[in-house]
């Protein structure tokens, strides 16, 4: 398996891992920051990994599905007839969610939901009260990708909408000084917009 990512120092790294019946093992990490990640360059890098591990020990390569990685997969399959390549399913789903999120109707509702979660998680009073009214359930659940997080948060808001609305009509909220702030009033309007619930 190959996992490309960028670290805090903005270096582009590719981690190589392999899976066997005993579990996943980290093989190595390669800094490719100064290289043009062409299919040919990546193929040489992947080929080194196959030869190091042993062709007889490699059955399947999984990478993301960018065009340069597709080239790598095809070249590996041509040279090593017993190796198969496939794109990472999580990466494919991430790209699908990204595309769906670009649709105007979806972007509007996700933006709406993001404003709700931003307010709650940036205000301790609102966060503690939300946890009380939802029975300790969170509406923001980190996911492996930003796009999945957006959709999971939207689903959580919809699942907890009655509890959130009950929170905003409770005496704890209405009598608090926090509820009188302009941002709090905008937050209340966001939760009582019908379009959030009808989507």
N, CA, C and O of each residue as an XYZ file, in Angstrom:
796
protein
N       0.853     -1.165      0.000
C       0.000      0.000      0.000
C       0.898      1.227      0.000
O       1.934      1.252      0.665
N       0.493      2.238     -0.748
C       1.231      3.492     -0.773
C       0.291      4.601     -0.337
O      -0.834      4.709     -0.826
N       0.766      5.425      0.590
C      -0.040      6.516      1.116
C       0.748      7.807      1.002
O       1.728      8.008      1.719
N       0.319      8.684      0.101
C       0.984      9.959     -0.075
C       0.351     11.020      0.815
O      -0.871     11.065      0.955
N       1.170     11.869      1.414
C       0.657     12.929      2.274
C       1.689     14.044      2.393
O       2.834     13.893      1.967
N       1.272     15.163      2.976
C       2.155     16.302      3.183
C       2.266     16.545      4.676
O       1.253     16.645      5.368
N       3.505     16.641      5.184
C       3.682     16.827      6.623
C       3.633     18.306      7.003
O       3.387     19.157      6.148
N       3.865     18.617      8.286
C       3.774     19.986      8.788
C       4.827     20.909      8.185
O       4.649     22.127      8.162
N       5.914     20.336      7.700
C       6.973     21.135      7.060
C       6.749     21.270      5.561
O       7.625     21.739      4.835
N       5.567     20.855      5.101
C       5.167     20.917      3.691
C       5.987     19.985      2.797
O       6.106     20.220      1.595
N       6.550     18.930      3.387
C       7.249     17.922      2.584
C       6.230     16.927      2.057
O       5.293     16.548      2.759
N       6.421     16.515      0.824
C       5.556     15.507      0.227
C       6.187     14.148      0.465
O       7.297     13.875      0.006
N       5.470     13.298      1.188
C       6.001     11.991      1.561
C       5.115     10.883      1.018
O       3.907     11.055      0.858
N       5.728      9.754      0.741
C       4.983      8.553      0.378
C       5.384      7.466      1.359
O       6.554      7.093      1.448
N       4.405      6.964      2.091
C       4.640      5.853      3.008
C       4.327      4.552      2.297
O       3.311      4.441      1.612
N       5.185      3.582      2.457
C       4.956      2.254      1.899
C       4.695      1.287      3.045
O       5.497      1.172      3.972
N       3.574      0.601      2.969
C       3.190     -0.372      3.988
C       2.831     -1.666      3.274
O       2.464     -1.652      2.099
N       2.934     -2.767      3.974
C       2.429     -3.991      3.376
C       1.588     -4.742      4.381
O       1.823     -4.707      5.589
N       0.611     -5.414      3.841
C      -0.343     -6.167      4.652
C      -0.081     -7.648      4.456
O       0.094     -8.118      3.332
N      -0.056     -8.372      5.558
C       0.102     -9.816      5.512
C      -0.837    -10.399      6.561
O      -1.446     -9.641      7.317
N      -0.971    -11.704      6.629
C      -1.897    -12.298      7.601
C      -1.661    -11.858      9.056
O      -2.582    -11.906      9.871
N      -0.444    -11.434      9.381
C      -0.161    -11.013     10.753
C      -0.482     -9.539     10.993
O      -0.394     -9.072     12.129
N      -0.854     -8.793      9.940
C      -1.214     -7.385     10.099
C      -0.492     -6.484      9.115
O       0.107     -6.947      8.144
N      -0.560     -5.186      9.386
C       0.072     -4.192      8.524
C       1.438     -3.843      9.077
O       1.604     -3.647     10.281
N       2.420     -3.767      8.182
C       3.785     -3.452      8.568
C       4.245     -2.229      7.775
O       4.088     -2.172      6.556
N       4.814     -1.256      8.482
C       5.389     -0.085      7.831
C       6.725     -0.486      7.220
O       7.575     -1.063      7.897
N       6.906     -0.180      5.947
C       8.157     -0.529      5.272
C       9.118      0.651      5.246
O      10.235      0.565      5.755
N       8.666      1.772      4.640
C       9.529      2.951      4.601
C       8.723      4.170      4.174
O       7.600      4.061      3.680
N       9.329      5.330      4.379
C       8.744      6.596      3.961
C       9.760      7.276      3.058
O      10.949      7.322      3.373
N       9.288      7.802      1.938
C      10.189      8.439      0.988
C       9.762      9.895      0.807
O       8.595     10.183      0.543
N      10.731     10.814      0.953
C      10.479     12.239      0.740
C      10.602     12.514     -0.763
O      11.686     12.410     -1.338
N       9.487     12.863     -1.380
C       9.482     13.129     -2.828
C       9.239     14.608     -3.115
O       8.777     14.963     -4.200
N       9.546     15.468     -2.152
C       9.285     16.901     -2.280
C       9.962     17.528     -3.486
O       9.383     18.383     -4.157
N      11.192     17.102     -3.761
C      11.952     17.732     -4.838
C      11.818     17.001     -6.173
O      12.539     17.312     -7.121
N      10.913     16.042     -6.258
C      10.776     15.264     -7.491
C       9.433     15.545     -8.156
O       8.428     15.796     -7.491
N       9.443     15.499     -9.463
C       8.192     15.586    -10.216
C       7.569     14.197    -10.193
O       8.168     13.230    -10.663
N       6.377     14.109     -9.651
C       5.758     12.800     -9.437
C       5.108     12.265    -10.719
O       3.893     12.075    -10.784
N       5.925     12.032    -11.711
C       5.438     11.455    -12.959
C       5.203      9.968    -12.750
O       5.717      9.371    -11.804
N       4.430      9.386    -13.636
C       4.197      7.948    -13.566
C       5.495      7.165    -13.622
O       5.666      6.179    -12.905
N       6.414      7.610    -14.480
C       7.696      6.906    -14.646
C       8.536      6.995    -13.371
O       9.132      6.004    -12.949
N       8.585      8.176    -12.761
C       9.372      8.346    -11.531
C       8.799      7.479    -10.418
O       9.534      6.786     -9.715
N       7.476      7.526    -10.266
C       6.821      6.736     -9.223
C       6.968      5.238     -9.493
O       7.123      4.449     -8.561
N       6.921      4.855    -10.747
C       7.079      3.449    -11.105
C       8.434      2.923    -10.625
O       8.512      1.827    -10.068
N       9.490      3.694    -10.837
C      10.829      3.275    -10.386
C      10.845      3.085     -8.870
O      11.431      2.131     -8.359
N      10.196      4.004     -8.162
C      10.130      3.937     -6.704
C       9.356      2.699     -6.243
O       9.790      1.987     -5.337
N       8.218      2.456     -6.869
C       7.391      1.298     -6.513
C       8.088     -0.007     -6.884
O       7.987     -1.001     -6.165
N       8.792      0.006     -8.007
C       9.513     -1.184     -8.459
C      10.580     -1.577     -7.439
O      10.783     -2.758     -7.157
N      11.266     -0.551     -6.884
C      12.266     -0.815     -5.841
C      11.633     -1.525     -4.646
O      12.224     -2.438     -4.068
N      10.439     -1.098     -4.287
C       9.740     -1.703     -3.154
C       9.403     -3.162     -3.459
O       9.586     -4.035     -2.611
N       8.911     -3.424     -4.672
C       8.572     -4.792     -5.061
C       9.814     -5.677     -5.002
O       9.763     -6.791     -4.480
N      10.918     -5.185     -5.531
C      12.146     -5.980     -5.547
C      12.701     -6.175     -4.133
O      13.261     -7.228     -3.829
N      12.551     -5.177     -3.278
C      13.027     -5.292     -1.893
C      12.213     -6.336     -1.128
O      12.775     -7.180     -0.430
N      10.905     -6.274     -1.261
C      10.025     -7.213     -0.545
C      10.088     -8.591     -1.187
O       9.947     -9.614     -0.516
N      10.301     -8.598     -2.491
C      10.323     -9.853     -3.241
C       9.040     -9.983     -4.041
O       7.938     -9.982     -3.493
N       9.209    -10.094     -5.342
C       8.052    -10.172     -6.246
C       7.075    -11.265     -5.820
O       5.860    -11.101     -5.939
N       7.603    -12.366     -5.329
C       6.754    -13.490     -4.931
C       5.913    -13.171     -3.689
O       4.953    -13.882     -3.390
N       6.269    -12.109     -2.971
C       5.547    -11.719     -1.760
C       4.533    -10.591     -1.989
O       3.834    -10.180     -1.063
N       4.461    -10.101     -3.222
C       3.545     -9.000     -3.529
C       2.462     -9.510     -4.470
O       2.745    -10.053     -5.537
N       1.233     -9.324     -4.054
C       0.098     -9.764     -4.861
C      -0.673     -8.572     -5.399
O      -1.193     -8.608     -6.514
N      -0.743     -7.512     -4.594
C      -1.667     -6.432     -4.898
C      -1.075     -5.108     -4.425
O      -0.527     -5.035     -3.325
N      -1.181     -4.063     -5.241
C      -0.774     -2.718     -4.858
C      -2.009     -1.850     -4.764
O      -2.866     -1.897     -5.646
N      -2.116     -1.051     -3.703
C      -3.235     -0.118     -3.534
C      -2.658      1.282     -3.381
O      -1.810      1.532     -2.524
N      -3.138      2.198     -4.235
C      -2.702      3.600     -4.186
C      -3.934      4.479     -4.388
O      -5.048      3.979     -4.543
N      -3.716      5.801     -4.383
C      -4.844      6.651     -4.750
C      -5.041      6.536     -6.260
O      -4.271      5.849     -6.931
N      -6.060      7.198     -6.798
C      -6.357      6.969     -8.216
C      -6.024      8.164     -9.105
O      -6.653      8.362    -10.145
N      -5.042      8.953     -8.700
C      -4.562     10.032     -9.568
C      -3.944      9.404    -10.823
O      -3.489      8.260    -10.800
N      -3.936     10.165    -11.905
C      -3.481      9.643    -13.201
C      -2.074      9.051    -13.128
O      -1.813      8.010    -13.730
N      -1.165      9.701    -12.398
C       0.204      9.187    -12.322
C       0.264      7.839    -11.602
O       1.110      7.004    -11.925
N      -0.624      7.620    -10.633
C      -0.653      6.332     -9.930
C      -1.306      5.247    -10.787
O      -0.963      4.069    -10.676
N      -2.230      5.644    -11.625
C      -2.832      4.679    -12.564
C      -1.739      4.161    -13.503
O      -1.675      2.967    -13.795
N      -0.884      5.071    -13.969
C       0.249      4.675    -14.832
C       1.141      3.693    -14.087
O       1.537      2.669    -14.645
N       1.460      3.996    -12.835
C       2.301      3.098    -12.025
C       1.677      1.715    -11.949
O       2.350      0.705    -12.149
N       0.384      1.682    -11.659
C      -0.310      0.396    -11.546
C      -0.233     -0.416    -12.820
O       0.028     -1.619    -12.785
N      -0.458      0.233    -13.933
C      -0.422     -0.480    -15.223
C       0.995     -0.994    -15.521
O       1.169     -2.121    -15.985
N       2.000     -0.156    -15.249
C       3.388     -0.584    -15.502
C       3.792     -1.750    -14.601
O       4.472     -2.674    -15.046
N       3.375     -1.708    -13.338
C       3.676     -2.821    -12.432
C       3.011     -4.107    -12.917
O       3.623     -5.175    -12.904
N       1.758     -3.996    -13.344
C       1.043     -5.182    -13.840
C       1.697     -5.750    -15.092
O       1.708     -6.963    -15.297
N       2.244     -4.867    -15.933
C       2.903     -5.349    -17.150
C       4.205     -6.076    -16.837
O       4.490     -7.126    -17.412
N       4.994     -5.515    -15.924
C       6.283     -6.137    -15.624
C       6.144     -7.362    -14.730
O       6.795     -8.383    -14.954
N       5.303     -7.255    -13.728
C       5.139     -8.347    -12.775
C       3.739     -8.927    -12.968
O       2.770     -8.382    -12.438
N       3.624     -9.989    -13.695
C       2.327    -10.553    -14.087
C       1.493    -11.076    -12.923
O       0.299    -11.330    -13.082
N       2.107    -11.238    -11.764
C       1.353    -11.756    -10.612
C       0.874    -10.639     -9.679
O       0.249    -10.901     -8.652
N       1.179     -9.378    -10.056
C       0.791     -8.240     -9.212
C      -0.382     -7.506     -9.851
O      -0.403     -7.247    -11.054
N      -1.354     -7.181     -9.008
C      -2.519     -6.430     -9.464
C      -2.546     -5.085     -8.749
O      -2.099     -4.970     -7.608
N      -3.067     -4.079     -9.420
C      -3.172     -2.736     -8.849
C      -4.640     -2.343     -8.756
O      -5.443     -2.697     -9.620
N      -4.984     -1.611     -7.704
C      -6.327     -1.032     -7.632
C      -6.253      0.277     -6.858
O      -5.385      0.462     -6.006
N      -7.186      1.190     -7.170
C      -7.210      2.457     -6.425
C      -7.786      2.234     -5.035
O      -8.558      1.302     -4.810
N      -7.409      3.086     -4.125
C      -7.905      3.034     -2.750
C      -9.388      3.432     -2.733
O      -9.752      4.492     -3.241
N     -10.227      2.593     -2.157
C     -11.663      2.866     -2.109
C     -11.951      4.137     -1.311
O     -12.825      4.919     -1.687
N     -11.222      4.346     -0.212
C     -11.438      5.543      0.611
C     -11.125      6.805     -0.181
O     -11.832      7.805     -0.056
N     -10.069      6.766     -0.997
C      -9.728      7.922     -1.822
C     -10.817      8.180     -2.858
O     -11.175      9.330     -3.113
N     -11.339      7.123     -3.449
C     -12.421      7.270     -4.435
C     -13.662      7.887     -3.784
O     -14.285      8.782     -4.355
N     -14.017      7.411     -2.598
C     -15.185      7.947     -1.884
C     -14.943      9.406     -1.521
O     -15.853     10.231     -1.611
N     -13.725      9.724     -1.112
C     -13.380     11.100     -0.793
C     -13.592     12.011     -2.000
O     -14.142     13.103     -1.865
N     -13.159     11.567     -3.171
C     -13.329     12.361     -4.389
C     -14.809     12.511     -4.745
O     -15.236     13.573     -5.199
N     -15.584     11.454     -4.541
C     -17.023     11.515     -4.800
C     -17.682     12.532     -3.876
O     -18.467     13.366     -4.328
N     -17.365     12.464     -2.577
C     -17.937     13.415     -1.614
C     -17.510     14.842     -1.930
O     -18.295     15.777     -1.765
N     -16.284     15.014     -2.377
C     -15.806     16.338     -2.766
C     -16.633     16.886     -3.926
O     -17.044     18.046     -3.910
N     -16.871     16.048     -4.926
C     -17.672     16.480     -6.082
C     -19.117     16.779     -5.687
O     -19.699     17.761     -6.146
N     -19.686     15.940     -4.845
C     -21.066     16.171     -4.385
C     -21.131     17.478     -3.607
O     -22.088     18.239     -3.747
N     -20.123     17.740     -2.795
C     -20.077     18.952     -1.996
C     -19.985     20.225     -2.809
O     -20.285     21.305     -2.301
N     -19.576     20.119     -4.066
C     -19.479     21.292     -4.943
C     -20.812     21.682     -5.565
O     -20.948     22.788     -6.089
N     -21.798     20.791     -5.513
C     -23.125     21.129     -6.035
C     -23.702     22.266     -5.191
O     -23.620     22.230     -3.963
N     -24.280     23.266     -5.839
C     -24.771     24.450     -5.125
C     -25.704     24.107     -3.977
O     -25.551     24.627     -2.872
N     -26.675     23.228     -4.236
C     -27.659     22.890     -3.202
C     -26.978     22.241     -2.003
O     -27.307     22.537     -0.854
N     -26.037     21.362     -2.277
C     -25.337     20.643     -1.211
C     -24.386     21.597     -0.488
O     -24.326     21.595      0.742
N     -23.653     22.399     -1.230
C     -22.713     23.343     -0.629
C     -23.439     24.304      0.316
O     -22.939     24.612      1.398
N     -24.614     24.773     -0.093
C     -25.379     25.702      0.754
C     -25.741     25.063      2.086
O     -25.566     25.678      3.138
N     -26.242     23.838      2.047
C     -26.685     23.188      3.282
C     -25.500     22.772      4.153
O     -25.593     22.823      5.380
N     -24.398     22.365      3.543
C     -23.196     22.005      4.315
C     -22.603     23.257      4.962
O     -22.140     23.206      6.101
N     -22.615     24.370      4.244
C     -22.144     25.634      4.817
C     -23.008     26.035      6.003
O     -22.500     26.484      7.030
N     -24.309     25.872      5.854
C     -25.267     26.162      6.927
C     -24.944     25.315      8.166
O     -24.868     25.836      9.278
N     -24.759     24.028      7.965
C     -24.438     23.112      9.067
C     -23.089     23.460      9.696
O     -22.929     23.364     10.913
N     -22.126     23.859      8.879
C     -20.800     24.225      9.394
C     -20.881     25.428     10.318
O     -20.176     25.490     11.326
N     -21.739     26.384      9.979
C     -21.907     27.568     10.840
C     -22.481     27.159     12.196
O     -22.107     27.719     13.227
N     -23.380     26.191     12.194
C     -23.962     25.706     13.454
C     -22.887     25.050     14.312
O     -22.757     25.363     15.495
N     -22.120     24.147     13.722
C     -21.084     23.454     14.502
C     -19.994     24.416     14.950
O     -19.481     24.288     16.062
N     -19.629     25.383     14.101
C     -18.610     26.362     14.484
C     -19.049     27.144     15.717
O     -18.266     27.341     16.646
N     -20.301     27.587     15.720
C     -20.771     28.351     16.873
C     -20.725     27.492     18.139
O     -20.185     27.909     19.163
N     -21.287     26.314     18.059
C     -21.351     25.454     19.252
C     -19.958     25.139     19.784
O     -19.708     25.283     20.981
N     -19.052     24.713     18.914
C     -17.739     24.270     19.375
C     -16.780     25.426     19.685
O     -15.690     25.200     20.211
N     -17.176     26.652     19.366
C     -16.359     27.813     19.718
C     -16.885     28.564     20.940
O     -16.307     29.574     21.341
N     -17.970     28.081     21.531
C     -18.559     28.729     22.704
C     -18.819     27.678     23.785
O     -19.689     26.821     23.633
N     -18.062     27.753     24.868
C     -18.134     26.737     25.932
C     -19.542     26.577     26.490
O     -19.994     25.455     26.718
N     -20.235     27.682     26.711
C     -21.591     27.598     27.270
C     -22.498     26.794     26.340
O     -23.205     25.889     26.782
N     -22.471     27.134     25.045
C     -23.306     26.432     24.070
C     -22.906     24.956     23.969
O     -23.768     24.085     23.857
N     -21.611     24.681     24.009
C     -21.129     23.304     23.899
C     -21.584     22.466     25.095
O     -22.074     21.351     24.919
N     -21.427     22.991     26.295
C     -21.840     22.247     27.487
C     -23.349     22.044     27.532
O     -23.822     20.978     27.927
N     -24.102     23.059     27.132
C     -25.564     22.945     27.114
C     -26.015     21.949     26.040
O     -26.944     21.171     26.258
N     -25.350     21.982     24.881
C     -25.666     21.020     23.813
C     -25.443     19.599     24.302
O     -26.277     18.724     24.067
N     -24.331     19.362     24.977
C     -24.035     18.023     25.490
C     -25.084     17.575     26.506
O     -25.427     16.394     26.569
N     -25.588     18.510     27.294
C     -26.628     18.186     28.271
C     -27.917     17.769     27.553
O     -28.541     16.771     27.916
N     -28.307     18.539     26.536
C     -29.573     18.274     25.858
C     -29.506     17.098     24.890
O     -30.537     16.508     24.568
N     -28.316     16.750     24.425
C     -28.185     15.594     23.521
C     -27.793     14.327     24.272
O     -27.545     13.290     23.656
N     -27.737     14.407     25.588
C     -27.347     13.238     26.373
C     -25.890     12.868     26.180
O     -25.526     11.693     26.218
N     -25.056     13.881     25.971
C     -23.618     13.644     25.804
C     -23.198     13.337     24.383
O     -22.017     13.103     24.125
N     -24.144     13.334     23.454
C     -23.799     13.040     22.053
C     -23.191     14.269     21.395
O     -23.655     15.392     21.592
N     -22.155     14.041     20.617
C     -21.495     15.111     19.875
C     -22.146     15.245     18.496
O     -22.684     14.276     17.960
N     -22.091     16.451     17.929
C     -22.566     16.604     16.549
C     -21.394     16.694     15.580
O     -21.573     16.616     14.365
N     -20.213     16.856     16.120
C     -19.026     16.912     15.270
C     -18.175     15.694     15.558
O     -17.686     15.510     16.673
N     -18.003     14.861     14.540
C     -17.210     13.639     14.665
C     -16.117     13.684     13.618
O     -16.407     13.607     12.424
N     -14.856     13.807     14.040
C     -13.785     13.839     13.042
C     -13.804     12.586     12.176
O     -13.993     11.474     12.667
N     -13.608     12.786     10.898
C     -13.556     11.674      9.948
C     -12.211     11.751      9.226
O     -11.510     12.758      9.319
N     -11.855     10.687      8.511
C     -10.555     10.692      7.825
C     -10.388     11.836      6.831
O      -9.261     12.243      6.546
N     -11.487     12.359      6.302
C     -11.374     13.450      5.342
C     -12.317     14.575      5.712
O     -13.335     14.365      6.371
N     -11.962     15.767      5.279
C     -12.780     16.952      5.529
C     -14.174     16.777      4.947
O     -15.160     17.184      5.560
N     -14.260     16.170      3.760
C     -15.552     16.029      3.088
C     -16.469     15.092      3.858
O     -17.662     15.360      3.998
N     -15.919     14.006      4.350
C     -16.735     13.079      5.145
C     -17.169     13.740      6.443
O     -18.304     13.550      6.880
N     -16.281     14.517      7.071
C     -16.621     15.208      8.311
C     -17.820     16.118      8.100
O     -18.717     16.160      8.942
N     -17.849     16.848      6.985
C     -18.973     17.745      6.694
C     -20.290     16.993      6.642
O     -21.275     17.437      7.231
N     -20.325     15.871      5.953
C     -21.567     15.120      5.795
C     -21.978     14.431      7.099
O     -23.167     14.333      7.402
N     -21.005     13.960      7.861
C     -21.307     13.332      9.147
C     -21.870     14.372     10.118
O     -22.806     14.083     10.863
N     -21.297     15.591     10.111
C     -21.807     16.662     10.974
C     -23.229     17.028     10.592
O     -24.071     17.243     11.464
N     -23.504     17.100      9.305
C     -24.860     17.410      8.846
C     -25.842     16.344      9.327
O     -26.924     16.662      9.820
N     -25.464     15.099      9.182
C     -26.323     13.997      9.635
C     -26.549     14.076     11.151
O     -27.659     13.833     11.626
N     -25.504     14.413     11.904
C     -25.631     14.523     13.359
C     -26.546     15.671     13.764
O     -27.335     15.539     14.700
N     -26.442     16.791     13.066
C     -27.309     17.938     13.368
C     -28.760     17.560     13.119
O     -29.638     17.881     13.920
N     -29.008     16.884     12.018
C     -30.385     16.470     11.716
C     -30.905     15.474     12.747
O     -32.072     15.529     13.135
N     -30.052     14.577     13.183
C     -30.465     13.583     14.176
C     -30.738     14.236     15.535
O     -31.577     13.758     16.299
N     -30.034     15.320     15.830
C     -30.162     15.984     17.128
C     -30.945     17.293     17.059
O     -30.931     18.072     18.012
N     -31.630     17.543     15.934
C     -32.285     18.844     15.775
C     -33.323     19.129     16.865
O     -33.432     20.269     17.317
N     -34.074     18.133     17.289
C     -35.070     18.372     18.340
C     -34.401     18.734     19.662
O     -34.863     19.625     20.375
N     -33.316     18.041     19.985
C     -32.582     18.342     21.220
C     -31.960     19.733     21.146
O     -31.965     20.470     22.132
N     -31.426     20.092     19.983
C     -30.814     21.412     19.822
C     -31.862     22.521     19.925
O     -31.621     23.560     20.540
N     -33.011     22.292     19.324
C     -34.083     23.289     19.401
C     -34.636     23.382     20.824
O     -34.987     24.470     21.281
N     -34.714     22.265     21.516
C     -35.157     22.281     22.914
C     -34.154     23.062     23.762
O     -34.540     23.781     24.683
N     -32.890     22.921     23.452
C     -31.851     23.666     24.164
C     -32.076     25.169     24.010
O     -31.973     25.924     24.977
N     -32.386     25.594     22.783
C     -32.535     27.028     22.509
C     -33.811     27.627     23.084
O     -33.913     28.846     23.225
N     -34.775     26.793     23.414
C     -36.008     27.304     24.023
C     -36.022     27.088     25.530
O     -36.980     27.459     26.208
N     -34.955     26.487     26.050
C     -34.880     26.232     27.497
C     -34.600     27.528     28.249
O     -34.062     28.482     27.687
N     -34.969     27.550     29.517
C     -34.714     28.734     30.345
C     -33.217     28.927     30.567
O     -32.752     30.051     30.755
N     -32.462     27.820     30.544
C     -31.007     27.931     30.704
C     -30.396     28.776     29.592
O     -29.499     29.585     29.826
N     -30.902     28.570     28.374
C     -30.398     29.340     27.235
C     -30.976     30.750     27.226
O     -30.232     31.728     27.160
N     -32.288     30.856     27.291
C     -32.934     32.161     27.116
C     -32.599     33.153     28.230
O     -32.618     34.363     28.006
N     -32.295     32.652     29.423
C     -31.968     33.559     30.525
C     -30.469     33.859     30.620
O     -30.052     34.666     31.452
N     -29.673     33.226     29.789
C     -28.221     33.443     29.864
C     -27.826     34.722     29.130
O     -28.503     35.162     28.200
N     -26.719     35.301     29.570
C     -26.204     36.500     28.892
C     -25.677     36.151     27.505
O     -25.649     36.994     26.608
N     -25.256     34.889     27.339
C     -24.737     34.444     26.033
C     -25.800     34.544     24.946
O     -25.492     34.887     23.805
N     -27.040     34.248     25.290
C     -28.123     34.230     24.301
C     -28.419     35.608     23.747
O     -29.038     35.728     22.691
N     -27.988     36.651     24.439
C     -28.285     38.017     24.013
C     -27.254     38.572     23.028
O     -27.453     39.644     22.457
N     -26.157     37.847     22.832
C     -25.120     38.292     21.890
C     -25.602     38.136     20.450
O     -26.414     37.260     20.153
N     -25.103     38.979     19.566
C     -25.557     38.947     18.169
C     -25.223     37.614     17.490
O     -26.022     37.107     16.704
N     -24.055     37.046     17.786
C     -23.687     35.754     17.183
C     -24.624     34.648     17.654
O     -24.958     33.742     16.890
N     -25.046     34.726     18.908
C     -25.971     33.727     19.449
C     -27.324     33.842     18.755
O     -27.964     32.830     18.470
N     -27.756     35.057     18.484
C     -29.040     35.261     17.806
C     -28.987     34.711     16.376
O     -29.960     34.133     15.891
N     -27.846     34.897     15.709
C     -27.668     34.330     14.365
C     -27.691     32.799     14.426
O     -28.271     32.142     13.562
N     -27.055     32.246     15.455
C     -27.025     30.804     15.661
C     -28.449     30.257     15.837
O     -28.795     29.230     15.252
N     -29.268     30.939     16.637
C     -30.657     30.522     16.855
C     -31.417     30.505     15.530
O     -32.160     29.565     15.249
N     -31.229     31.545     14.719
C     -31.905     31.601     13.409
C     -31.486     30.420     12.538
O     -32.314     29.823     11.850
N     -30.201     30.087     12.573
C     -29.700     28.966     11.764
C     -30.396     27.654     12.122
O     -30.716     26.857     11.241
N     -30.625     27.437     13.400
C     -31.229     26.175     13.838
C     -32.731     26.104     13.581
O     -33.314     25.020     13.566
N     -33.348     27.255     13.381
C     -34.790     27.246     13.153
C     -35.159     27.478     11.692
O     -36.326     27.712     11.379
N     -34.172     27.414     10.793
C     -34.450     27.527      9.360
C     -34.972     26.191      8.867
O     -34.335     25.156      9.066
N     -36.121     26.213      8.230
C     -36.748     24.965      7.771
C     -35.941     24.240      6.695
O     -36.004     23.015      6.592
N     -35.182     24.992      5.895
C     -34.450     24.335      4.804
C     -33.431     23.343      5.308
O     -33.097     22.390      4.604
N     -32.923     23.547      6.530
C     -31.962     22.606      7.098
C     -32.596     21.237      7.290
O     -31.962     20.210      7.046
N     -33.843     21.229      7.726
C     -34.523     19.972      8.036
C     -35.150     19.323      6.816
O     -35.398     18.117      6.810
N     -35.405     20.104      5.797
C     -36.102     19.541      4.642
C     -35.174     18.965      3.601
O     -35.628     18.290      2.677
N     -33.858     19.221      3.730
C     -32.905     18.739      2.721
C     -32.676     17.243      2.863
O     -31.905     16.661      2.100
